[in-house]
Amino acid sequence: MSTLLARLPVSIVCAGVLTVLTALDGWSATKNHGRGCDLEITFTAPKSTSLKAGKNVTLKTKIRNVGQKRCAARSIQLWRHEGTTTNSASFSNSNFVESLPAMDPGAQNKRSFTVNNAPLGTFTFQIRGGWSDINIRNHQPVKTIQFAGTCDQIMTIGQQSLQRTAGEPINISAVITNVGTGACGIRTVGLYRYSGEKTTGKGRRIGSGKKVPKMVPQAQKTLTWTDNKPPIGTYTYQPKGSWKDGDNSNNQPKGKKVTFQKVVTCDLAITFTAPNAKSLPAGKTVNFKVKASSIGRGVCLTRPIQLWRFAGRSTSGNSSSESGLIKKIPTLASGKSRILTFKVHNPPSGHYTYEIRGNWSDTNIRNNSPVKTLKYE
């Protein structure tokens, strides 16, 4: 048998994409070819030899009895090999087994095998079975497929709301990251400015389009545009590009809203309005009330503030804060105010100092962080 196998002709066409290999097991061809049972199996799909990894792929086969005698019922199996030959590590399972009925001369059948979540890389698929007909050269078709990674770029634009002075340059940046498993090609992204808070309709293009280079998986690129003289008003900046990748829902970030005023004169004053006492019983819930007032000429945008507690009579002692001690000040027009309440549960005995903290960007930050000291007895 080894001598017969050694004499079997092997034909391989390997261009990195497709490999064709004759059968290597079973009986050799004889001069009686065509006179007995002779099953011929071919791959009919997929036609492409380069597909996307992570997708379900169905390999279709056609089986014909090209002999002159009836072929008995049997099973065929799909095997997957790593690389471009059938000599490497192989894999098969029960999902890759199909039964064939007995087939008369000229009869045909079709069988399909589905590979779920095709892995990244190059794999060679081969049909195998227990053969007993007169020609084993046409039983074991081979198909090599390269499963390529998928490009998937996400674009983020950072902080969504800003307040700036009209007429002064502002930089808008977008960060693009390839979170896919395959490389992404070159593409161009432009920045557009829309009046108001919506990004529909006709926007004004800011500067020129920025080129995004080829990006391997996990690569990142930051694009920055400068709007040199933004007018007074509220505008939304939206970076836009035209492309399709593995997930088109994350290609275009939500726009960045910027309010431009003649002069940025937001001045937010914050004061404690309660409790008024300097000493309170320990262990009982205390309601701290804070008044936030917009006392400047401009609009103060929404922002979070947090109540911090310090051991002792100053803000230099050990501090602590809890998630429940965070409140959000809404957008306040000039002259408007809002009362916020922080609940402190089960305070321990001793002296404690409380302070309001936040990220401030107005004209006077000295009146943003009031301090109050209490004694719990």
Sequence and secondary structure as in RCSB ss.txt:
>XXXX:A:sequence
MSTLLARLPVSIVCAGVLTVLTALDGWSATKNHGRGCDLEITFTAPKSTSLKAGKNVTLKTKIRNVGQKRCAARS
IQLWRHEGTTTNSASFSNSNFVESLPAMDPGAQNKRSFTVNNAPLGTFTFQIRGGWSDINIRNHQPVKTIQFAGT
CDQIMTIGQQSLQRTAGEPINISAVITNVGTGACGIRTVGLYRYSGEKTTGKGRRIGSGKKVPKMVPQAQKTLTW
TDNKPPIGTYTYQPKGSWKDGDNSNNQPKGKKVTFQKVVTCDLAITFTAPNAKSLPAGKTVNFKVKASSIGRGVC
LTRPIQLWRFAGRSTSGNSSSESGLIKKIPTLASGKSRILTFKVHNPPSGHYTYEIRGNWSDTNIRNNSPVKTLK
YE
>XXXX:A:secstr
 HHHHHHS      SSS       SS    TTTTSS  EEEEEEE   SEEETTS EEEEEEEEE SSS B  EE
EEEEEEESSSSSS EE  GGGEEEE  B TT EEEEEEEESS  SEEEEEEEEE   SS GGGS  EEEEEEE  
  EEEE   SEEEEETTS EEEEEEEEE SSS B  EEEEEEEEESS   S  EEEEEEEEE  B TT EEEEEE
EESS  SEEEEEEEEE    S GGGSS   EEEEEESS    EEEEEEE   SEE TTS EEEEEEEEE SSS B
  EEEEEEEEESSSTTS EE  GGGEEEE  B TT EEEEEEEE S  SEEEEEEEEE   SS GGGS  EEEEE
E 
